[in-house]
């Protein structure tokens, strides 16, 4: 990812949007490694 944060946009909002869009594209579905155990 080489995009720069747009001026006037809150940094956290920009990061959240980048993560949400990556999730929607399915970029986190086939990550290497095994899942961490659920906490709770």
Secondary structure, 3 states (H helix, E strand, C coil): CCCCCCCCCCHHHHHHHHHHHHHHHCCCCCCCCCCCCCCC
